[in-house]
Amino acid sequence: MTGLRTDLYELRMAASYLRRGLVEPATFSLFARRLPARRGFLVAAGLADALTFLESFAFDDDDLAYLRDVGGFDEQTLTALAGIRFTGDVRAVPEGRVVFADEPLLEITAPLAEAQLVETGVLNLITFQTTVASKAARCRLAAGGAQLIDFAFRRTHGIEAGAGVARASAIAGFAATSHVEAARRYGLKPSGTMAHSYVEAFPDERAAFRAFATDFPANPIFLVDTYDTPAGVRAAVDVVAELGLTGPLGVRLDSGDLAALAKQTRAILDDAGLTRAQIVASGSLDEDVIAALVAAGAPIDGYGVGTRMGVSYDAPSLDSAYKLVAVGDRPVLKLSPGKATLPGPKQVFRDPTGASGDVVGLRDEPPPGDREPLLVPVMRGGRRLDPADPAGEVRAARARFDADLAWLPEAARRLADPTPLTAAVSPALAALHDRVAARVGSGGRY
């Protein structure tokens, strides 16, 4: 993995550290300063990809030549960068856990230059997948018992983003994805029907449906709204009878008044004896549209959710930060208005009953009461503690999310006007903050 997947200022800072022999271990903390509007919680995601990034971080000869020729870096710096690998330790909230504002999702402790250089990549991977998983979780809350399918790939912001969306949405409970490579990579269920172009390519809908069901007789899903939806449903019913299909099948609605059309479609299918046929809806769906359809009693069995989930349409960014909290044994902080930080390596302690919010404390302090510590070691000496298992990681993260969703207070689960839990600061961390702030504010050194 090229070491140039970083911002220029990271390289300049790292070069300056190396020139001055600033090689002592430093701890950086990654967290969200605040939740986006209409979010009652976040879903931690992206950790596995971040660990892969860390394990492979290095500068090859072409990278170094570019930095020499274009970046103006001297030979001493280039020689130092040539030997850079990530050798640090990582503690993180496991993927799938629910988190809130001002709580570290991840902390990196590594030689200062290493920890600085990986900021951009780690922040990108954790922020993106956490943002999408949190949006997908809201769709799950809206859908109730209906299945959700990731349809986002064609409009995600980049090819690799499409795989990240499939992964993040699976963590949040989506049952399948249209992204075939992501399904293979992460052990997900691939799902797909047909496009309107397929229907248009044949003389009429019956011919299209007949061809599709003949070629793919196992669970065919007919797209019925190319011309006239009720007529399309009846054409699908005729083809099912003509071919004598008895296995799983369904229809997809992609436009119009989905609630009214779903009810009409259900009646046509039931009258034909196809009571087990599924109805799938798609087309500009998000948690609000899904919730409205559920409230209207639309008999929809599954939702294909695309663009609005894949780009987290209403909240496409997360106010995340990766901040230095300790250099060696010296805790550090920022006092910048609106961007102040807490010093020192940390731990997050959770009340398993959900009766009170989390507590952010010092890494080495004992848990208050019977609270559960959320951050766990995941990497030591630049190597992950558990071997990479893309499919297993998604399954485990999904199980953690299922448990946390059941734990989450109703007020935080609400789609409209949710009330997130607020993290308190432990007395020990508050006291450390006050000492460091007083020393820094007076111009001294802690």
Kinemage of the C-alpha trace (Angstrom):
@kinemage 1
@onewidth
@group {chain A} dominant
@subgroup {mainchain}
@vectorlist {calphas} color= white
{ca met a 1} P 0.000 0.000 0.000
{ca thr a 2} L 1.602 3.255 -1.099
{ca gly a 3} L 2.711 5.599 1.646
{ca leu a 4} L 1.487 8.477 -0.492
{ca arg a 5} L -2.087 7.750 0.551
{ca thr a 6} L -1.812 10.557 3.025
{ca asp a 7} L -1.955 14.345 3.097
{ca leu a 8} L 1.134 16.401 2.344
{ca tyr a 9} L 1.158 18.014 5.755
{ca glu a 10} L 1.402 14.570 7.357
{ca leu a 11} L 4.570 13.931 5.350
{ca arg a 12} L 6.061 17.299 6.258
{ca met a 13} L 5.330 16.829 9.955
{ca ala a 14} L 6.742 13.300 9.903
{ca ala a 15} L 9.874 14.499 8.123
{ca ser a 16} L 10.391 17.191 10.722
{ca tyr a 17} L 9.916 14.725 13.591
{ca leu a 18} L 12.470 12.361 12.063
{ca arg a 19} L 15.044 15.084 11.485
{ca arg a 20} L 14.819 16.084 15.126
{ca gly a 21} L 14.855 12.614 16.566
{ca leu a 22} L 11.298 12.802 17.851
{ca val a 23} L 10.738 9.054 17.767
{ca glu a 24} L 9.112 8.375 21.132
{ca pro a 25} L 5.709 6.653 21.175
{ca ala a 26} L 2.708 8.911 20.735
{ca thr a 27} L -0.990 8.184 21.198
{ca phe a 28} L -3.655 9.545 18.869
{ca ser a 29} L -7.373 9.220 19.529
{ca leu a 30} L -10.044 9.013 16.796
{ca phe a 31} L -13.552 10.148 17.748
{ca ala a 32} L -16.599 12.060 16.517
{ca arg a 33} L -16.969 15.500 18.032
{ca arg a 34} L -20.730 15.496 17.570
{ca leu a 35} L -23.397 13.384 15.932
{ca pro a 36} L -25.001 14.470 12.658
{ca ala a 37} L -28.492 15.897 12.826
{ca arg a 38} L -31.206 13.264 13.321
{ca arg a 39} L -28.717 10.678 14.558
{ca gly a 40} L -29.233 9.133 17.969
{ca phe a 41} L -26.167 6.918 17.711
{ca leu a 42} L -23.309 5.798 15.477
{ca val a 43} L -22.325 2.269 14.461
{ca ala a 44} L -18.580 1.607 14.626
{ca ala a 45} L -17.327 0.248 11.295
{ca gly a 46} L -14.265 0.256 9.059
{ca leu a 47} L -11.803 -1.151 11.589
{ca ala a 48} L -10.829 -4.261 9.600
{ca asp a 49} L -9.980 -2.203 6.530
{ca ala a 50} L -8.050 0.253 8.702
{ca leu a 51} L -5.942 -2.594 10.126
{ca thr a 52} L -5.201 -3.835 6.605
{ca phe a 53} L -4.114 -0.312 5.693
{ca leu a 54} L -1.812 -0.141 8.712
{ca glu a 55} L -0.219 -3.534 8.053
{ca ser a 56} L 0.604 -2.648 4.467
{ca phe a 57} L 1.710 0.973 4.949
{ca ala a 58} L 5.086 1.580 3.277
{ca phe a 59} L 6.894 3.762 0.750
{ca asp a 60} L 8.116 2.060 -2.420
{ca asp a 61} L 10.811 3.336 -4.791
{ca asp a 62} L 8.333 5.178 -6.990
{ca asp a 63} L 6.857 6.941 -3.953
{ca leu a 64} L 10.269 8.093 -2.828
{ca ala a 65} L 11.229 9.240 -6.324
{ca tyr a 66} L 8.070 11.341 -6.492
{ca leu a 67} L 8.802 12.912 -3.104
{ca arg a 68} L 12.346 13.689 -4.259
{ca asp a 69} L 11.424 15.128 -7.634
{ca val a 70} L 8.145 16.875 -6.897
{ca gly a 71} L 7.913 17.173 -3.138
{ca gly a 72} L 11.402 18.534 -2.593
{ca phe a 73} L 12.237 16.117 0.224
{ca asp a 74} L 15.968 15.707 0.940
{ca glu a 75} L 17.882 12.423 0.853
{ca gln a 76} L 18.097 12.135 4.621
{ca thr a 77} L 14.314 12.286 4.896
{ca leu a 78} L 13.813 9.891 1.980
{ca thr a 79} L 16.151 7.371 3.562
{ca ala a 80} L 14.194 7.581 6.806
{ca leu a 81} L 10.863 7.218 5.017
{ca ala a 82} L 12.129 4.208 3.071
{ca gly a 83} L 12.330 2.266 6.310
{ca ile a 84} L 8.965 3.371 7.678
{ca arg a 85} L 6.483 0.630 8.525
{ca phe a 86} L 3.669 0.796 11.025
{ca thr a 87} L 4.947 -0.858 14.196
{ca gly a 88} L 2.433 0.451 16.691
{ca asp a 89} L -0.404 -0.814 18.847
{ca val a 90} L -4.104 -0.226 18.259
{ca arg a 91} L -7.001 -0.389 20.685
{ca ala a 92} L -10.482 0.026 19.236
{ca val a 93} L -14.197 -0.340 19.744
{ca pro a 94} L -15.104 -3.563 17.905
{ca glu a 95} L -17.073 -3.083 14.711
{ca gly a 96} L -20.824 -3.182 15.106
{ca arg a 97} L -20.830 -1.583 18.558
{ca val a 98} L -23.000 1.480 19.060
{ca val a 99} L -21.048 4.618 20.004
{ca phe a 100} L -21.762 8.260 20.739
{ca ala a 101} L -20.093 11.663 20.460
{ca asp a 102} L -16.717 12.329 22.109
{ca glu a 103} L -15.993 8.622 22.582
{ca pro a 104} L -12.797 7.204 21.076
{ca leu a 105} L -13.546 4.662 18.373
{ca leu a 106} L -9.861 3.889 18.065
{ca glu a 107} L -6.537 4.817 19.653
{ca ile a 108} L -3.153 4.342 18.034
{ca thr a 109} L 0.111 4.273 19.975
{ca ala a 110} L 3.204 4.232 17.765
{ca pro a 111} L 6.440 6.146 17.138
{ca leu a 112} L 5.352 9.721 16.500
{ca ala a 113} L 6.091 9.843 12.755
{ca glu a 114} L 4.324 6.540 12.095
{ca ala a 115} L 1.232 7.527 14.029
{ca gln a 116} L 1.138 10.860 12.211
{ca leu a 117} L 1.535 9.424 8.709
{ca val a 118} L -1.381 6.996 8.996
{ca glu a 119} L -3.865 9.611 10.196
{ca thr a 120} L -5.446 10.328 6.815
{ca gly a 121} L -6.004 6.728 5.766
{ca val a 122} L -7.330 5.515 9.104
{ca leu a 123} L -9.594 8.527 9.522
{ca asn a 124} L -10.973 8.044 6.007
{ca leu a 125} L -11.764 4.347 6.438
{ca ile a 126} L -13.305 4.578 9.895
{ca thr a 127} L -15.268 7.745 9.152
{ca phe a 128} L -16.755 6.530 5.876
{ca gln a 129} L -17.910 3.116 6.986
{ca thr a 130} L -19.172 4.408 10.334
{ca thr a 131} L -21.201 7.070 8.529
{ca val a 132} L -22.768 4.533 6.151
{ca ala a 133} L -23.374 1.873 8.809
{ca ser a 134} L -25.166 4.465 10.932
{ca lys a 135} L -27.418 5.440 8.012
{ca ala a 136} L -28.075 1.777 7.185
{ca ala a 137} L -29.020 1.141 10.808
{ca arg a 138} L -31.745 3.765 10.547
{ca cys a 139} L -33.122 2.008 7.471
{ca arg a 140} L -33.212 -1.202 9.463
{ca leu a 141} L -35.120 0.464 12.277
{ca ala a 142} L -37.629 1.812 9.757
{ca ala a 143} L -38.120 -1.480 7.915
{ca gly a 144} L -39.224 -3.558 10.862
{ca gly a 145} L -39.185 -7.202 9.798
{ca ala a 146} L -38.754 -6.552 6.065
{ca gln a 147} L -35.461 -7.486 4.427
{ca leu a 148} L -33.066 -4.825 3.188
{ca ile a 149} L -30.849 -5.112 0.117
{ca asp a 150} L -27.908 -2.845 -0.699
{ca phe a 151} L -28.472 -1.356 -4.180
{ca ala a 152} L -25.975 1.496 -3.770
{ca phe a 153} L -22.943 0.436 -5.821
{ca arg a 154} L -23.687 2.328 -9.020
{ca arg a 155} L -23.842 5.687 -7.254
{ca thr a 156} L -21.322 5.397 -4.432
{ca his a 157} L -18.456 7.854 -4.525
{ca gly a 158} L -15.946 5.497 -6.087
{ca ile a 159} L -15.502 1.806 -6.881
{ca glu a 160} L -13.942 0.892 -3.520
{ca ala a 161} L -16.593 2.924 -1.746
{ca gly a 162} L -19.147 0.519 -3.185
{ca ala a 163} L -17.513 -2.409 -1.396
{ca gly a 164} L -17.308 -0.383 1.798
{ca val a 165} L -21.033 0.383 1.600
{ca ala a 166} L -21.897 -3.295 1.079
{ca arg a 167} L -19.775 -4.179 4.091
{ca ala a 168} L -21.056 -1.412 6.359
{ca ser a 169} L -24.702 -2.032 5.491
{ca ala a 170} L -24.276 -5.759 6.167
{ca ile a 171} L -22.922 -4.922 9.622
{ca ala a 172} L -26.072 -2.880 10.248
{ca gly a 173} L -28.349 -5.741 9.225
{ca phe a 174} L -28.856 -5.613 5.460
{ca ala a 175} L -29.616 -9.109 4.189
{ca ala a 176} L -27.989 -8.920 0.751
{ca thr a 177} L -26.123 -6.729 -1.738
{ca ser a 178} L -26.211 -6.214 -5.487
{ca his a 179} L -22.392 -5.822 -5.439
{ca val a 180} L -21.139 -9.216 -6.577
{ca glu a 181} L -17.473 -8.792 -5.667
{ca ala a 182} L -18.367 -7.443 -2.225
{ca ala a 183} L -20.659 -10.436 -1.721
{ca arg a 184} L -17.767 -12.767 -2.543
{ca arg a 185} L -15.249 -10.867 -0.445
{ca tyr a 186} L -17.376 -10.571 2.676
{ca gly a 187} L -19.481 -13.724 2.466
{ca leu a 188} L -22.696 -11.818 1.753
{ca lys a 189} L -25.749 -12.885 -0.218
{ca pro a 190} L -25.712 -11.475 -3.771
{ca ser a 191} L -29.072 -10.210 -4.965
{ca gly a 192} L -30.357 -8.893 -8.273
{ca thr a 193} L -33.375 -8.884 -10.538
{ca met a 194} L -33.494 -7.196 -13.940
{ca ala a 195} L -33.407 -3.643 -15.253
{ca his a 196} L -35.987 -1.816 -17.340
{ca ser a 197} L -33.579 -2.127 -20.264
{ca tyr a 198} L -34.016 -5.903 -20.128
{ca val a 199} L -37.793 -5.570 -20.411
{ca glu a 200} L -37.471 -3.018 -23.208
{ca ala a 201} L -35.136 -5.297 -25.145
{ca phe a 202} L -38.005 -7.765 -25.761
{ca pro a 203} L -41.179 -7.231 -27.821
{ca asp a 204} L -43.332 -7.125 -24.682
{ca glu a 205} L -43.236 -7.795 -20.935
{ca arg a 206} L -44.423 -11.384 -21.211
{ca ala a 207} L -41.605 -12.228 -23.577
{ca ala a 208} L -39.088 -10.613 -21.240
{ca phe a 209} L -40.444 -12.356 -18.150
{ca arg a 210} L -40.664 -15.683 -19.958
{ca ala a 211} L -37.036 -15.462 -21.078
{ca phe a 212} L -35.785 -14.421 -17.661
{ca ala a 213} L -37.679 -17.130 -15.794
{ca thr a 214} L -36.541 -19.739 -18.283
{ca asp a 215} L -32.903 -18.729 -17.907
{ca phe a 216} L -33.045 -18.166 -14.132
{ca pro a 217} L -35.876 -20.321 -12.782
{ca ala a 218} L -34.639 -20.260 -9.170
{ca asn a 219} L -36.415 -17.372 -7.414
{ca pro a 220} L -37.038 -15.051 -10.394
{ca ile a 221} L -37.979 -11.468 -9.477
{ca phe a 222} L -39.919 -9.657 -12.205
{ca leu a 223} L -39.585 -5.888 -12.606
{ca val a 224} L -43.191 -4.943 -13.310
{ca asp a 225} L -43.323 -1.139 -13.630
{ca thr a 226} L -41.698 -0.503 -17.021
{ca tyr a 227} L -45.015 0.401 -18.667
{ca asp a 228} L -48.090 -0.100 -16.487
{ca thr a 229} L -47.578 -1.691 -13.094
{ca pro a 230} L -50.839 -3.659 -12.664
{ca ala a 231} L -50.529 -4.944 -16.233
{ca gly a 232} L -46.933 -5.888 -15.517
{ca val a 233} L -47.966 -7.860 -12.437
{ca arg a 234} L -50.615 -9.705 -14.447
{ca ala a 235} L -48.033 -10.487 -17.132
{ca ala a 236} L -45.770 -11.952 -14.461
{ca val a 237} L -48.662 -14.026 -13.104
{ca asp a 238} L -49.391 -15.368 -16.603
{ca val a 239} L -45.741 -16.375 -17.126
{ca val a 240} L -45.617 -18.117 -13.745
{ca ala a 241} L -48.676 -20.162 -14.721
{ca glu a 242} L -47.415 -20.819 -18.236
{ca leu a 243} L -44.051 -22.145 -17.038
{ca gly a 244} L -45.504 -23.927 -14.038
{ca leu a 245} L -43.147 -22.193 -11.594
{ca thr a 246} L -43.644 -23.457 -8.065
{ca gly a 247} L -40.549 -22.195 -6.243
{ca pro a 248} L -39.796 -18.838 -4.645
{ca leu a 249} L -40.480 -15.809 -6.831
{ca gly a 250} L -41.471 -12.182 -6.593
{ca val a 251} L -41.994 -8.832 -8.248
{ca arg a 252} L -40.203 -5.532 -7.885
{ca leu a 253} L -41.844 -2.099 -7.785
{ca asp a 254} L -39.500 0.753 -8.665
{ca ser a 255} L -41.707 3.824 -9.186
{ca gly a 256} L -45.030 5.474 -8.519
{ca asp a 257} L -47.137 5.393 -5.370
{ca leu a 258} L -45.402 2.402 -3.821
{ca ala a 259} L -47.910 1.972 -0.991
{ca ala a 260} L -50.948 1.901 -3.270
{ca leu a 261} L -49.207 -0.202 -5.909
{ca ala a 262} L -47.971 -2.709 -3.339
{ca lys a 263} L -51.514 -3.229 -2.051
{ca gln a 264} L -52.838 -3.619 -5.585
{ca thr a 265} L -49.996 -5.982 -6.467
{ca arg a 266} L -50.596 -8.090 -3.372
{ca ala a 267} L -54.258 -8.469 -4.316
{ca ile a 268} L -53.424 -9.587 -7.874
{ca leu a 269} L -50.855 -12.088 -6.654
{ca asp a 270} L -53.126 -13.483 -3.963
{ca asp a 271} L -56.060 -13.816 -6.376
{ca ala a 272} L -53.778 -15.896 -8.606
{ca gly a 273} L -52.876 -18.144 -5.693
{ca leu a 274} L -49.377 -16.699 -5.409
{ca thr a 275} L -49.712 -15.872 -1.747
{ca arg a 276} L -46.050 -16.590 -1.059
{ca ala a 277} L -44.737 -14.390 -3.853
{ca gln a 278} L -42.593 -11.559 -2.474
{ca ile a 279} L -42.920 -7.853 -3.200
{ca val a 280} L -39.687 -5.870 -3.301
{ca ala a 281} L -39.656 -2.066 -3.518
{ca ser a 282} L -36.869 0.187 -4.728
{ca gly a 283} L -36.342 3.703 -6.053
{ca ser a 284} L -34.982 6.624 -3.991
{ca leu a 285} L -35.647 4.896 -0.686
{ca asp a 286} L -34.331 5.904 2.708
{ca glu a 287} L -35.452 5.417 6.293
{ca asp a 288} L -38.113 8.127 6.035
{ca val a 289} L -39.707 6.695 2.889
{ca ile a 290} L -39.557 3.166 4.306
{ca ala a 291} L -41.098 4.269 7.593
{ca ala a 292} L -43.929 5.976 5.713
{ca leu a 293} L -44.580 2.833 3.674
{ca val a 294} L -44.655 0.708 6.819
{ca ala a 295} L -47.010 3.176 8.495
{ca ala a 296} L -49.296 3.029 5.434
{ca gly a 297} L -49.519 -0.741 5.754
{ca ala a 298} L -47.813 -1.396 2.425
{ca pro a 299} L -47.395 -5.186 2.030
{ca ile a 300} L -43.729 -4.967 1.061
{ca asp a 301} L -41.414 -7.843 1.940
{ca gly a 302} L -38.095 -6.256 1.034
{ca tyr a 303} L -36.525 -2.918 0.194
{ca gly a 304} L -33.667 -2.286 -2.221
{ca val a 305} L -31.951 0.777 -0.770
{ca gly a 306} L -29.409 2.532 -2.940
{ca thr a 307} L -28.105 6.074 -3.312
{ca arg a 308} L -29.526 7.660 -0.198
{ca met a 309} L -28.003 4.987 2.011
{ca gly a 310} L -24.758 4.615 0.044
{ca val a 311} L -23.855 8.297 0.307
{ca ser a 312} L -25.676 8.866 3.630
{ca tyr a 313} L -27.712 11.439 1.755
{ca asp a 314} L -28.947 13.573 4.662
{ca ala a 315} L -25.677 13.441 6.612
{ca pro a 316} L -22.855 12.620 4.182
{ca ser a 317} L -20.069 13.549 6.568
{ca leu a 318} L -19.114 12.859 10.147
{ca asp a 319} L -17.328 15.436 12.285
{ca ser a 320} L -14.556 13.008 13.121
{ca ala a 321} L -11.104 13.848 14.399
{ca tyr a 322} L -7.758 12.124 15.005
{ca lys a 323} L -5.969 14.014 17.731
{ca leu a 324} L -2.707 13.673 19.614
{ca val a 325} L -3.388 12.949 23.292
{ca ala a 326} L 0.036 11.856 24.588
{ca val a 327} L 3.702 12.013 23.606
{ca gly a 328} L 5.647 9.483 25.604
{ca asp a 329} L 4.429 9.865 29.174
{ca arg a 330} L 3.358 13.470 28.592
{ca pro a 331} L -0.402 13.975 28.133
{ca val a 332} L -1.314 16.732 25.686
{ca leu a 333} L -4.506 18.535 24.666
{ca lys a 334} L -6.005 21.287 22.553
{ca leu a 335} L -7.802 24.258 24.054
{ca ser a 336} L -9.101 25.575 20.712
{ca pro a 337} L -12.687 26.887 21.052
{ca gly a 338} L -15.114 24.290 19.748
{ca lys a 339} L -12.290 21.813 19.163
{ca ala a 340} L -10.856 21.242 22.622
{ca thr a 341} L -9.651 17.731 23.408
{ca leu a 342} L -9.097 15.597 26.474
{ca pro a 343} L -5.550 14.465 27.302
{ca gly a 344} L -4.140 10.982 27.695
{ca pro a 345} L -4.951 7.474 26.411
{ca lys a 346} L -8.557 6.606 27.203
{ca gln a 347} L -11.165 3.967 27.751
{ca val a 348} L -14.946 4.093 27.345
{ca phe a 349} L -17.037 2.439 30.051
{ca arg a 350} L -20.624 1.377 29.319
{ca asp a 351} L -23.549 0.739 31.643
{ca pro a 352} L -24.874 -2.661 30.484
{ca thr a 353} L -28.364 -1.725 31.659
{ca gly a 354} L -28.527 1.380 29.461
{ca ala a 355} L -29.851 3.366 32.393
{ca ser a 356} L -27.079 5.949 32.104
{ca gly a 357} L -24.683 7.211 29.461
{ca asp a 358} L -21.142 6.040 28.858
{ca val a 359} L -18.164 7.287 30.853
{ca val a 360} L -14.943 8.306 29.114
{ca gly a 361} L -12.027 7.745 31.448
{ca leu a 362} L -8.312 7.082 31.478
{ca arg a 363} L -7.155 3.874 29.853
{ca asp a 364} L -5.644 2.458 33.035
{ca glu a 365} L -8.308 3.441 35.549
{ca pro a 366} L -10.583 0.688 36.894
{ca pro a 367} L -14.112 0.487 35.453
{ca pro a 368} L -16.599 2.451 37.547
{ca gly a 369} L -19.019 -0.059 39.025
{ca asp a 370} L -19.937 -2.917 36.715
{ca arg a 371} L -19.422 -0.936 33.521
{ca glu a 372} L -17.993 -2.661 30.457
{ca pro a 373} L -14.815 -1.301 28.814
{ca leu a 374} L -15.423 -0.881 25.077
{ca leu a 375} L -11.940 -0.431 23.597
{ca val a 376} L -9.980 -3.659 23.206
{ca pro a 377} L -6.501 -4.417 21.819
{ca val a 378} L -6.666 -5.293 18.105
{ca met a 379} L -3.078 -4.755 16.926
{ca arg a 380} L 0.305 -5.061 18.582
{ca gly a 381} L 3.673 -4.262 17.057
{ca gly a 382} L 2.073 -3.458 13.714
{ca arg a 383} L 0.317 -6.834 13.409
{ca arg a 384} L -3.338 -7.555 14.047
{ca leu a 385} L -3.988 -9.887 16.937
{ca asp a 386} L -6.538 -11.959 15.020
{ca pro a 387} L -5.961 -13.085 11.430
{ca ala a 388} L -7.912 -11.282 8.734
{ca asp a 389} L -11.230 -12.994 8.035
{ca pro a 390} L -13.394 -10.685 5.884
{ca ala a 391} L -16.557 -12.791 6.050
{ca gly a 392} L -16.158 -13.733 9.705
{ca glu a 393} L -15.490 -10.131 10.696
{ca val a 394} L -18.750 -8.985 9.119
{ca arg a 395} L -20.735 -11.779 10.789
{ca ala a 396} L -19.255 -10.987 14.192
{ca ala a 397} L -19.859 -7.257 13.754
{ca arg a 398} L -23.475 -7.921 12.752
{ca ala a 399} L -23.983 -9.979 15.923
{ca arg a 400} L -22.525 -7.179 18.053
{ca phe a 401} L -24.810 -4.652 16.397
{ca asp a 402} L -27.857 -6.847 16.945
{ca ala a 403} L -27.039 -6.976 20.657
{ca asp a 404} L -26.348 -3.254 20.932
{ca leu a 405} L -29.501 -2.356 19.020
{ca ala a 406} L -31.519 -4.329 21.562
{ca trp a 407} L -29.642 -2.510 24.360
{ca leu a 408} L -30.074 0.960 22.868
{ca pro a 409} L -32.655 3.121 24.675
{ca glu a 410} L -35.791 3.873 22.679
{ca ala a 411} L -35.110 7.612 22.727
{ca ala a 412} L -31.833 7.093 20.866
{ca arg a 413} L -33.440 4.684 18.372
{ca arg a 414} L -36.087 7.160 17.226
{ca leu a 415} L -35.878 8.219 13.577
{ca ala a 416} L -37.309 11.662 14.346
{ca asp a 417} L -35.820 13.836 17.076
{ca pro a 418} L -33.692 11.138 18.699
{ca thr a 419} L -31.976 11.789 22.016
{ca pro a 420} L -28.447 10.333 22.051
{ca leu a 421} L -26.806 9.193 25.228
{ca thr a 422} L -24.219 11.662 26.483
{ca ala a 423} L -20.810 10.502 27.610
{ca ala a 424} L -19.627 11.767 30.980
{ca val a 425} L -15.977 12.338 31.853
{ca ser a 426} L -14.557 10.359 34.753
{ca pro a 427} L -13.217 12.309 37.737
{ca ala a 428} L -9.687 11.057 37.028
{ca leu a 429} L -9.779 12.247 33.413
{ca ala a 430} L -11.338 15.564 34.418
{ca ala a 431} L -8.586 16.121 36.973
{ca leu a 432} L -5.884 15.319 34.399
{ca his a 433} L -7.487 17.724 31.943
{ca asp a 434} L -7.476 20.511 34.496
{ca arg a 435} L -3.822 19.948 35.390
{ca val a 436} L -2.636 19.856 31.781
{ca ala a 437} L -4.807 22.824 30.773
{ca ala a 438} L -3.500 24.894 33.667
{ca arg a 439} L 0.106 24.096 32.844
{ca val a 440} L -0.283 24.717 29.096
{ca gly a 441} L -2.324 27.863 29.644
{ca ser a 442} L 0.395 29.296 31.854
{ca gly a 443} L 3.061 28.596 29.250
{ca gly a 444} L 4.582 25.746 31.216
{ca arg a 445} L 5.344 22.165 30.266
{ca tyr a 446} L 3.414 19.256 31.706
